[in-house]
Amino acid sequence: MNELPISVPIILLKNSSNGITDSYTAHFASHPPSPNSIYETHYVPVLEHTFDIEPILKVLSHLRDVNDSSDEYTTATFPYGGFIFTSQRAVEAFASALQHFTSPPSHGNSTVAASAQRRLHNLALPLYAVGPATSHSLSPIQTQYLPSCYICGGSEAGTGEALANLILKDYNALHSSHDKLNNKKPPLLFLTGAKHRDIIPLTLTSAPLDQRIDVEETLVYATTESASFPSSLATTLAQTETAPIRWIVIFSPAGGEDVLRALGLLDEVFRIAHSAEKPCWGRDRKTFLASIGPTTRDYMKKIFKFEVDVCAEVPSPEGVGGAIAGFMERMEKGGWE
């Protein structure tokens, strides 16, 4: 009789990607900790996101407003030469707008709507994405709604600066036949949240005149801290309490304090962790913490005097998974302390 595999919970303090298999779920499902165990992913959102798809729908409406009843549609007629994405939330807003745009109309001219969908499929534009996670979430959307478009960036551009430099090279090559002196390239549309770095628009708009690219920014989502995070985390911790080992992955400084409090490791008077004094945090403990990168790791250490067990070298599913796998391998050999 085959024994059931041992489940190792991975509690990810982030939103799961909507409508697609999250890249962390996919990675941990295909990289089990051992032949007789599996990872079990749990998502506990620290932040809440509200989307505003109206600006995107306004842009897409150009596909309906074209005075051409034929199926032919020239990409040059579209007001933008491509889109820029630097977060999965922006991709989700884009996906929601595309779904709304392509839904059968409850009233109105169905012929016009069908023609607009065909024009959408014929639209041949670059979709610039920072990092592998954003690129991964964009891929099924491109396949379903924008098959003539192409994704550029991803793992080749893990930072805003890297993506900006890639855009300068790719977009200028794409529009090499334009009048460079008058810089008649169409602008790019940057879908953003309320808080974002300006490195991409600054780099593109301050390039030499013949390379310069105009960028228009539009706000498509807002982010706030989730009021339900502490209770959701407590529930998930209770559900995974009997596991022989479990991991909590912290993706940003937000939520770090609640994690320590939920684990009983926070000194409420001095606002620092007192893990060294807690018996449950000794060698026999079964809860371990991973950080998505050095910023979050250093925040936890500076503010709460707490050191996470591992820090991903690369902020990606592979980076987090590799750090955890390495730690567990050392733990198996008895050398994790």
N, C-alpha and C positions, 0 to 999 in steps of 0.2 A: 504494500500500500504506500503510495507516494505521499510524503508529508507536504503540507502547505508551506510555501515560501515565507520566510520571516519578513515582515513589513518594517521598513525604516522610514518613519515620517520625516518629510522635509517641509517645514512650515515657512512659506515664502511670504514675507511682509510686503506684498504688492498686489495690484489688481491682476487678475487673469485676463489675457487678451480676449476680447469679445469676438464671437463668431468664428474663431479659428483655434486650433490646438496651440496652446501657449508653448513657446520655444523651450521653457524650463520643463514643462511636463514631457515634451517630446525627448529632451536630452536625458532626463533621469529615467524615463521608461526604457531607453535603449542602452543605458549604462548602469546596470544593477550593481550594488555594492559587492555582491558575491554570487556564486552559482546557486546558492540556496536562499537568497534574499532579494527583495525588490524595494525600490524607493516608492513611497506613497506621498504624492504632493498635496499640500493644503495651501490655499491662498487666503491671506488675511489682509485686506486692503487697509493701509495706513491713511490713504488720501481718498477723497471723493472727487469725481470729475463731472462737470456739467458741460454739455456740448451746445454749440451754437452753429447749426449747419446752414443758416440763412445766407451768410456771405458766400459759401461754396455753391449753393443753389443759384444764387444770382449770377455767378460766373458761368455755371453750366447752362443757364437759360439762354446764353448766346447760341447754343446749339439748336434751340427752338426758334430763335428770332431770325435765323438766316432766311432771306427771301429766295429760297431755292428748294423746290419740291423734289429734286432728284436725290438719289442716294449718294451722289458725289459730294464730298466735303473737303475743302482744302484746309489743312492744318494752319496755314498762314492766316486764315480768316479769324482764328481763335485769338482772343486778346492777350493770352499769355503763351510764352514759349516753353513752359514746363512748371513743375511744382517742386517745392522743397519741404522735406519732412525731417524733423529732428527729434520726434518722440512718437511712441506708439499711440498716445492719446490723439495726436493730430491725424494719424492714420485712421483711427477709429471714427473720428468726426468725418473724415473724407469718405469712408466706407458707408457711413450712415446717410450722407448726402447722396452718394451714388445709388444706394438702394432706394431712397425716396424718389430720386430723379427717374429711375428706370421702372418704377412700379406702374402697373396699368392704371390709367386715369379713371377716377370714379365718374368724371364728367369731362366734357371737352372733346377736342378732336383727337381721336385715337390714331389717325393717320399721321398727324403732326408729331405725336409722341413716339410712334414707331420710327419715323424718319429721324428724330432726334437721337434715338438709341443707336441707329445705324451710324450716325455721324460720330457718336461717342466711340463706337468701335473702330472707326476709321481715324480717330485722333492719334497722331503719331508724335508724342512728346516725351522728353526725359522726365523721370520721376527720381529726384535726387534724395537719397536717404542716408542719414548718419548712423553708422554702426550696424552690426548684423541683426540685432533684435528688431530695429525699425524696418530694415530691409525684409526680414523674414515675415513680419506682419503685413507688409505691403504686397508681397508676392501673390497671394491668392486673390487679392482685390484687382491687381493688374491683370491677372489671367481671366477673371470673370468679366470685368467691366471695360478694361482698357487694353485689349490684346495687341494693339498696334503701338502702344507705348513701351518703353524699356526702363528698367530700374538701374540706377547708377549710384555707386557708393558702397554701402554695406560694410563688409569687413575691410574693404580698401580705404575706408574713411571713417575711422572710429571716433573722431572729434570734429567739432564744428570747423576748426581751422583746416583740417585735412580735407573735409568735404568742400569747403570754399575753394581750395586750390584745385581740387578735382573738377569742380564746376567750371572754373576759369578755363581749364584745358579742354574739357569735353564740349561745353556750350559754344565756345568760340570756334572750335573745329566744326561744329554742327552748322554754324552760321558764317562760315568763312567767306561765302559769296556776297555777304552784305556789304554795304558801303561803310568801311571801317572809319572813315573820317567823320561821318555824321552819326555813326553808331546807331543804326536803325534796327538793331536786334530787339525783338519783343521782350518785355520784362518777365521775370520769373515771379511766381506767386508763392510766398513763404507762409505756410499754415502754422500758426503758433499758439502758445498758451500765454497767459498774462505775464509769466516770468520766463524769460529766456535771454540768452546771451546774444549780443549784437555782432559777434565776430563774423558771421556769414554775410549779412548785408553790408557791413563796413568793408570787408575784404573785397566784395564784388563791385561795390560802387566807388571804391577808391583806387581801383586798378588803373593802369595807363589807359588813355582814352580809347585806343583801338581794341582794348581787351575788356573795357568796362561793361558791366551788366547791371541793368536797373532791377531793383527788387521791390516788390510791393508786399507788405506784411498785412495779414488779416487774422484777427483773433477768433479762434474756433473752439476753444475750451478754456474753462477756468478750474482751478484746483483749490480745494480746502481740506483741512484735516478732518478725518472721519470721526464723528462723535461716537460711533459704535465700535471703534477699533479696540478699546480696552476690554469690552465685554466679549467681542468676537474672538480676541486672542485668548481670553480666559476659557472660553468654551472649547476652542481647538486644543489648548493645552490639556484640558480635562479629558478630551476624547483620545488623546495620544499618550496619556499618563502611563499606561501599562506597557508601552513599547520598550523593548530592551535598550534602544538607543534612538534619539531623535535629534534633528537639527533645526535651528531657527536661522533663517537668512535675512539679514538686515540690509535694506536697499538704500536707505537714506538716514540722515540724522533724526528725521521726524519719526517718532515711535520708539526711539532707543530707551527713553526713560520708562515708558509703559512696559517694555519688555523686561527690564530689570525689576520693576515693581511686581509684575505678574509672576516672576520667578522667585520673589521674596529676597532679592539681592540688593534692594535700594535702601540706604539709610535715609529715612524721610526727614531727619533733622539736618544732616550735613549735605544732603543731596549727592552723595557719592555711593558707589557700590561697596559693600562689605563682604564680597564673595569669599575672601580669605578666611573669614570668621564663620562661614556657614558650612556645616558638615556635609550638606547636600551638594556642595561644590568641590568636593574632594576628588580623589582618584576614582572612587566608585560611582561618580555621578553618571547620568545617562543623557543629559541635555547639553548640547554643544551649540556654539554660536559662530556663524560665518558672516563676514562683511563683503559687500559687493565690490568694495575698493578702499583705497587708503584714506579718502576723505571721511567716510563713515567710521572706519577703524580709528582714526586719529581723534575724531569727535568724541567717541565713546571713552577713549583713554583720557583725553584732556578734561572733559566735563565731568565724567563719572568715575574716573580712575579705574576703568574697567577695560580689560584686554580681551578681545574676541579670540576664539581659538584659531581661526584661519581667516585670511584675507585673499580674495581672488586677485590673481595677477592681471587678469583681463576682465572687465565688467561684462560678462556674458555667461550664458548657461555653461559653456565649456570651461570658462574660468572658475566659476563657482563649483561646478562638478569636479574639476580637477583638484581644487584645493581640498574639498571634502574627502575625495578618494585617497589623496595622499596622506591626509591626517588619519583616516581609518586604517590605512595600511600600516602606518607607524604604530597605531594603537594595538593592532593585532600582534605586533612584535614587542609590545610593552614599552615603547619609547616615545609616547605622545606628550609626556610632561615637559 
